[in-house]
Structure formats: structure tokens, C-alpha cells
Amino acid sequence: MSAEVLSTLMARSIALTPKAEPTPKKVTYKVFWKTTALWTDVDIAAYHDEAPLIAEKLISEQYWDKNGAISNNKFTCEDFALRMLCEFSAKRGLPVKLKTGVRVYRNMENYNAAEHDRYASNMYGFSEMVMLTYGAPDMQKTGENTLPVAAAENLMPGDILAQALDRPGDIAHHIQVVVGVSATRIDIRQGDTGGWSTRPYTTFKRMIGSNMADPQNDGYAGLAIGKGFYEKKPVGWSFHNLVRNSTREDFLKIFQLYRWNFMGFNK
């Protein structure tokens, strides 16, 4: 690690007492994983390379749930994209900085009992904490969470497709993650949501203690990860949903294209 990178990491991770204040102040951190490096072009290229492997790992891995049953991962659509990012970043000690309508989240934060005590100090805890308030529209926070991708031909594995152009106000409501790209085909993986996931139903569910957005809650709406692909046609890209065995013609036109704002996570 270069001296410049080390200096930057120290400045970000250590709260310095002002010179005018003679009494040092102790700051407690919640560390989900330590930031030991900053994003570089090499790391970004590695993320694109490894994204298909991370997606397949999340599809195939099994674990024991709190009831002792063997389960597979289930995610809502945006939560799946978040988890892929966190899997890669935590393994390499890279920072993640994500903004929702609630606050900005970092993998290393000033400790706050109300915000942090229910979450484990690891990648899983950070993912669950962010998932609670991060929604599909947060992918549209360009310059903060993401950067726009100009065209389908520029997509790379790990990039994000946000279904938005079929709703008033172009507000994203579904997310897909690219895992393979060629001149005529784009493969995706996606989480999904079970049940009716719009207001006022979600508000009513929270009132009775069932939060569809909370992966720690029994009412979490995430489903098994689905597969599909886009096929380039003379007009647009048709989408083949391999779970529902259905096809939607010229479907990509209602999606906005994004890439994580990797370099922005360094700030």
C-alpha cells in the first residue's frame, strides 16, 4: 500500500481532536469490515470479472436458518445487487458508501447503539443494515450510489438494470444485475419480491410487526434468485425470463442502465 493511500485511509478512519481542544476525545467505531485499501481501476475490473461467480455462489450456497432448516438465499431485487457488492468489497477490504433517504451508510461508522446493535460486525450485518432502507429508486442516485451507463453495448458484468421508464416519474421499481454480455445477448440474475409490496399494504404489515424490507424479519419479501437473458433483435432487446418461461419483446427500453460509483466510495 502506498504512503498516499495509507494517509487517506487514516484521515478517513480516525476522528482527530481540534488543535484548540486540549482534551482528547475517544470515538467508538462500528466496523463491519476494515477498509484497508481504496478502489482503483484494477479493483473495478476485478469486480466485473468476478460478478458472475459471486452471483452463482449466492444462488447455490445453503445455510441453516434460525429454525435449523437448510435454506437458500432469498433477496428482493435491490438487495441482491447490494449483497453482490458487499461480498466483493469486504473480501478485499474496500470501502462502501451508500445513500438512502434515511442516511449515508459506510462499512466503518461512528458507533450508535440504536442504529448498530442489532447488526453483526461483518459483511452480513452491513448488508442487512443497508437493505432495510435501500430501495430500487436509490440506484438512481447518480454521482452518489451509481453512475449512468450510456448504452447496452457498454454494459459489463455486475452492472445494474433499473426498470423505471414504465412508471410515472420514471421511478425505479425493479432491479436486475448483469452477469454476462455479448454482442447479441445480455444475461441477468435478479432477486424478486413475493406478495403485494406497495403502500398502504406495506404500512399495514409494519404496523403488525411484519416488515417486508427487513431481511431479519420473518415477513421479509425476498425470493430465490431468478435467471433470464436479453436477446438482441432487429428492434430492441427481447427478455426471456427463465423462471416464468416467458418472453417480453423490446423490454430493455424501459430500463435505465447503471454502474456502481466505485471511486465515489473512496470519499
Disulfide bonds with the S-S distance in Angstrom:
none
